């Protein structure tokens, strides 16, 4: 058995791709358009996983866009979050903030932070290796909203 992908539905494809690719830094590995079903599947991978994802179709994040969908997308209480390891939690959070992304749970501890996608998908950022030394402004930055 091996993990293949996680699928999330998105309401606005361009807004979602702007977030996931331009702001968050994932790479589109493939795309499938289904005219008969009126939906698009876009598969994304973290930069360090992109080559493997292209060769083996995993591990990936699948964005599903329904062309005629105007439904409100809600997450149930059973949904948790996606998690990605990052090389520098502080630099990653600063880069995301500079791109207009809200840091819902700042990396107070030098180890973990949370953000949300435009479709309210919670994303955990985890420092690769040991936690970085605690530093400002992150240590005293307030949490925002939920994650």
Buried (B, 14 or more C-beta within 10 A) or exposed (E): EEEBBEEBBBBEBEEBBBBBBEBBBBBBBBEEEEEEEEBBBBBBBBEEBBEBBBEEBBBBBBBBBBEEBEEEEEEEEEEEEBEBEBEEBBEBBBBBBEEEBEBBBBBBBBBBBBBBBBBBBBBBBBBEEEEBEEEEEBEEBEEBEEB
